[in-house]
Amino acid sequence: MHAIEKILARAAGKDQVSTGEIVKAKVDFAEVNDLYLQTIYSFYEMGGKKVWDKNKLCFVFDHYAPAPTIKSAKIHKEMREFVQDQELTHHFDINTGVCHQVMPEAGVVWPGMVLVATDSHTTTHGAFGAFGTGVGATDMATIMISGEIWFRVPEIIKIEINGELQPGVMAKDVILHVLGKLGADVAVYKAIEFTGSYIENLDVAERMVICNMAVEMGAKTAYMQPNEKVINYVKARTNREFDILETDSDFKYAENYIFDVNALTPQVSVPHSVDKVISIEEIPAEVEVNQAFIGTCTGGRVADIAAAVEVLRGKKINPNTRLVVIPASNEVLLEANKLGYIEDLIKAGATISTPGCGPCLGAHEGVLAPGEVCVTASNRNFPGRMGSTKAAVYIASPMTVAAAALTGRIIDPRTFIDEGGDKYATNLG
C-alpha cells in the first residue's frame, strides 16, 4: 500500500484498503472556517447535541478577520456562542491568522493523521505527511456529530521533482510550472504524492506551498514523505506520538510525472485560470500593476515576507502601485517584526494588514476595482476572486510580487537580488 492508503486503512480500522474502495474513516481533527455557519445549523438539524470530541474540533476566523460587515460579525457571534456552548478546546479568533497556518503552529497537525476542514486548500497539510482534505457544510456537520466520514480511496499520482532552484526562484514558481504543464484537471478526486530530490530537501514553509496548490489540479489530497525538518517542526509543537508511514516498494502509481527545476525561471499564472502559466520572460511589458499582494495560506509565511524584503529593502514601491502584505498568522507577524521585515516593508511603502485571508476571496483588506490589475502570491485568479469580475489577477511568487510593487510592472525579480542569493530561505513556518 501507499502511505496514504495506510493512513486511511488505520482510520477505518482495517488492515488494508485499495483504490476505489469506500471506507468509513475516523477523523483525527476537524476545522470549520468562518464561511461555514451552515455547519452549525446542519448540526442541530441532524439532531446534534454535543460534538463527538471537544478536543478534535476547532473554528477559525480567518476569511473575515476582523469582521468587515454586519453579516460577517453576526457569523462570528453565532460561532463564538457555539464554541462556548460546546466547550471546544481549540478556537482561533480574529487575532490568530489563516487556518492552514495556525493549526500546524498549534500542534494539531501531525504525520499519519486524517484532517478534514471546510476549505479546499486543506491539501496543504500533506506537507506534514497528513491526509488533509476539504469538505462542505453538510459533511462537516456529520463529522461534528460522529467523528467519521466516508472516503473513496483515491488513485495516486506521483509527481517527482528533482534539482536545485536558482536564486530568485521559489517553491511557488515550481508548483505554478507543474500546474501549467499538467493542467487543472489532471488529478480530479485523485491524490498527489510529491517526491524527488527537490522535495526531499524542502523546508516546512516551501512544502506547504507545493501541497496547498495541489487542489488547483483537482486533487482530493496531497502527500509528501516527512523529512527531518517536518519531524522536528511537529515534535516542537505537539507532545503526541506519531508514526512515519512508508509506501511499499512495489506500489503501482496511477500516473507518473517527472520535472527538473535546475533551469526553472520565475513563473506567472495569467488571467483567468490558475493553470494558464507562462515564464516571466513572456509577460507583456505593457502590463501595469495597480496592486501587489503578499499573504494567505500560500504566500504569507516568514520565508515569503523575507523574500519580498530581499527585493524591497532600502527602496520605495512604485507610486502608482499599492502593496498589501498580510502575514499568515500572528506568530508569523511577530517573527517577521522581530527580524525587522515589517519595518523594512512599511518604509518601502507597504500596507500591513491583520493576519488572515484578506482580499484573497474578495472580502476585504484590498479588494480590486473594475479594470485593475493585481499580482498576488495567493493561489487563485478566477474572475471576481479578489473583487471585481472585471479585474485581472496574476499569480506569482512573493519575490515576483515584490518586484511588481517596486516597478509597477511584472518583471523578473532576479534583477533585484544579490547573485549569491537565497537569503530568503528559512525553515520558519
N, C-alpha and C positions, 0 to 999 in steps of 0.2 A: 504493500500500500504506500501511497504518498503520505507525507506528514499531514497534509490537510485531511485526508481520509482517516488517518489515525486520530486526529482531533475530533472529527465527527463521530467516529466509532466509540470513542471514550465517552463523549457527551450523550450518546444514545445507549450506552451500557451494552455495547456489542463487541465481539472480538474482531470483527472486520466488516467493512462496507465496500460497495463497488459502485462504479459510475452508473448513474440513473436511478439508483435505489432511493426510496423515500424513507427518511429516518425522522424519528421524533427525538430532538436533542434538548438536553438541559442547558440552559443559558447561565453562564458564569457571571455576566454583568450586563445590564441594560441601561440605556441612556435615552432621555427624551429632551429634545431642544424646544425652544420657545415658539416654534412654528406649529407645534402639535398639541394644542389644548384639547383637541378632539380625543386624544388618548384617555384623558380623564373622564370625559363624557361616556366614551365607549366602555371604559372600565366599569362604571356604575350601571350602564345599560345592560351589560352582560352579567350583572349580579355580583360584581366585585365588592368586597367589604374591606379586606386588608390585602396589601400586596404580598406576593409569595415570600419575599425576603427583604426586609427593610435595609439590609446591608448590601444588596446587589442591584439596586435601582437608584438612579440619580436623575435630577433635572438640571439642565444647563441653560442659562440665559445668555445667549451669545448673538443670535440673529438680530435681536432688538435690544442692544445693550449700550447705553441706558435707553429706556423706552422712548421712542420718538413720537408716538401718537397715543391718544387716549385708548384706542383699541388695544395696542400692544401693552400699555400699562395695565389694562384690565386682565389680559392674558397672564402677565406676571403675578398679579394679585391672586388670581384663582389658583395658579400653580403653587405659589408660596403656601397658600392655605392647605392644599393637598399634601405638600411636603411636610408641613407641621402636623397635620392630622395623622399621616402615616408614620410619622417619626423617622423619616429616612435619615440614614447615617451620612449620606453624601448629598450635598446640594451646592451648586455653583451659581451664585447670583451674578448680578451685572458687574461685579468688581473682580471677576476672575479671568474670563477670556473664552477662546473658542473651544468647543467640546473636545475635539481631537487633540488638542494640546494639553488641556487641563487634566484630562483623565490619566494619561501617562504620568504627568507630573505628580498626581495624587496617589500613584501606586496601585491603581485599579486595573492596569493592563499588564499582562504577562504572557510569555510563550505558552502555547498549547491551550489557551482559553477560547471560549466562544463568547464574543462580544457583539451585541446587537443594539443598534441605535436608529433613531428616526432621522437619519441623514445618509445620503448616498455615498458620501466620502468616508464612510466607516471602513472602507478598504485600507485606509491609512494604517490601521493597526496591524496589518500584515508585516509591517516593518519590524514588529516585535515578535514575529512568529505566532501571532494570534489569528484565529478565524474571525474576521470582522466583516459585518455586512449590514446594510441598511434595510429597514422595513417601514411600512406605512402605519397609520394610526391604529387600525383595527388589529393588525398582527401584534403591535406593541401592547395593546390592551390585553390580549390573551396571554402574552408573556407576563405582564404585571400581575395577572391572576394566578397563572400556573407555573411560571418559570420555565416553560417549554415552548418549542416551536418546531414545525415541520420543515425539513430541508430536503431538496433533491440533491444527492451527491453529484457535484458538478464534474464535467470533463476538465482536465487541467492542461493548460498551455504552458510551455517552458519558453521563457524569453531570456536568452543568455547574452549578457552584455560584458564585453571584455575591453581592456585598455585603460589608459590613464588620460584624464582631461588636460587640455592646455589651460594655462592661466587665463581667467576671464570667461571660461565656460563652466556652467554649473549643472547640477542634477536636473534642474528644470529644463535645460536645453536637451538633456538626454531623453527625458520622457516625452518631450514635445517631438523630438526626432522619431522616436519609436511610434508615437501616435500617428505622425504624418505618414510613415511607411506602411503601417498595418491597418489604419482606419478605425473609425468609431464603432464598428460593429463586429470586430474580429473575435471578441470574447463574450458575446451575449450569453448570460447565465453559464458562463464558464469561469474557472479560477485561473489566475495567472501566477506562476512562480517566476520571480526574477532571480537570476543566478549569474555566475560568471565572475571573472577576476575584478571587474569594476565594482560589482555589487558587494563582493566579499569584503572589500576594504572601506566601504562607506561608513560615515558617521551616522549617528541616530537621526539627526535632522534631515540629512540627504535621503536616507532610506524612506523616511516618512513622505517626502516629496514624490518619490517614484511610486510608492504604493497608493498614495492619495489619488493620483490621476489614472490608476488602472480602471476605475469606474468609467472614465471617459472612453474606454474601449469596450464598454458594456459588461465588464467583469462583475461577477457576483461577489468575489473576494480576491484578495491578493496575498502573496506569501513570500517571505524571504527567510532563509535559514538564519537563525540568530547568530550573530558574530560576537566576539568578546566585548565590543563596545555596547551592544544591546544588553548582553547579560549583566554587565557592570551597571548600566543605567537602571535596569529593573531591580537588581539587588539593592541598589542605593535607595530605592523608593518604596519597596514593599518588603515585608518580613515573611512573606509566604514562600513555600517551597514550590518549585515548578520543574517540569521535565523538558529537555530539548529533544523533540521527536525527530527521528531521521527518516528520510524517504528510502524505501527499499531499492537496492541497486538494480533490480530487474523491472522496476516500474516503467510502464509504457505511457508516454505523454500523448495527448490527442494531437498536438501540433508542436513543432519546434522552430524557433527563430533565433538567429544569431546576429549580433551587432558588434561592430568595433568602433570605439569612440575616440581613438587616438587622434584622429584628424578632424573631429567634430568642431564646427564653428557655432556661434550663438544662433539659436533658432527662434522663430516668431510664428505664432498662430494668428492668422489674419481673419478678419470678419468674414462670415459669421458662424464658423464651425471650428471646433477645437482641433479637429484632425486636418485642417487646411493649413499646413505648416510649410514655411519656406525658410531658407537661411537668411541671415541678416544682410548679406550682400545683395539679396534680391528685393529688398524693400525699396519702393519708390522714394526718391529723395524729397519729393514734394509733400509727403505726409506730415502735416503739422499736428503736434500733440498738445491738447488742452489740459489734460490731467494725467498724472502718473500715480500709480497706486501700488504700494508695497504692504502686504499684510495677508491675513486669512490663514486657514489651516494648511495652505500650500506654500505661502511665501512670507510668513510673519514671524519667523523664529530668529534667534540671535544671529545665526550664521547668515540669514538673509539681510538683516539690518546691517551687519558688519560688511557685507558685500556692497551694499549701497554706499556706506561710508567710505569704502575704498575708492569709489568714484568721486564722491562729493566733498570730502573733507577739504576745507580751505577754499571752497568755490561757492558760487551763488547759482541757484537754478535760473532757468530762463524766465524773464519777467512775464511772459505770456503763457506760462505753464504752471499748473498747480501740482504740488507733490504732497500726497496724503500718505502718511505712514501709520499703520495700526499694528502694534505688537500683538502676537497671537495669544498672549496671556500676561497677567500681572507679573509672573515670575520672569518672563522674557523682558518685560518693560524694566523691571528692577535691575536685571543683569545688564541690559543694554545701557541703562543710565549709569550704572557703576563703571562700565567700561568707557564712558564718555561719548557713546554713539549718539545719544539723544541730543546732547548739546551740539554735537557736530551737525546733525541734521537740521536742528532749529536754526542754527547760524547760516546754514545753506539755503534756508527759506521753506523748509518742510512744515507741514501741519501735522502735529502728532495727536491722534485721537484715542479714545477709550479702547482697551483690548476687547476684541470681539470680531464679528464678521464684517461690520461696516457696510460699505457700498457694494460688496461682492454680489449680494442678491438684490440690489437696487432699493434698499430700505432707508438708509440714512448715512450720514457722515461722508458725503461725497458722491451723490448720485449725479448722473450725466444729463445734460440738456440735449434737445434735438440738434443734430449736426456736429456734436462734439466728438472728439477722438480721445480715447484713453488707452494708455499702455499699462497693463496690470500684471502683477506677479501672482494673481489668483488663478482659478482653474477653468473658468467658462466664459465664452464670449458670444452666447446666443443673443439674438435681438431682444432688447429690453432687460437683459440680465443685470445691468448696472444702472438702470434708469430708463431713459427714453428709448423706444424701439428704433428711433432714427439716429441714435448714436452709434459709433463704431468702436469696438473693443478689440485690441490686440493683446495677446498673451505672450509674456516673455519672462526671462529670469530677472531676479532683483537687480542684478548689475546692469542689464539692458534697460530696465525701467529707470534706474538712476541716471543712466546716460541720456535717456529721452527727456528726463526732467531738466537736466543740465543744458541741453541744446535745443529743446523744443522739437526735435526730430527723432525718428527711430534709427539709431546708428550703432555701430559696433562698439561695445563698452571697452574692448581691449585697448582702445585708443587712450583710455584714461587711467590705466593701471600700470604698476611697475612690472617690468619684464620678469623679474624674479617671481612675482605674483603669489597668489594663493594665500594671501594674508587673511582672507575672509574665512578660510576653512576652520571649523571649530566643532568640537563634539558636544557643545552645549545645545540642548534641545530647543 
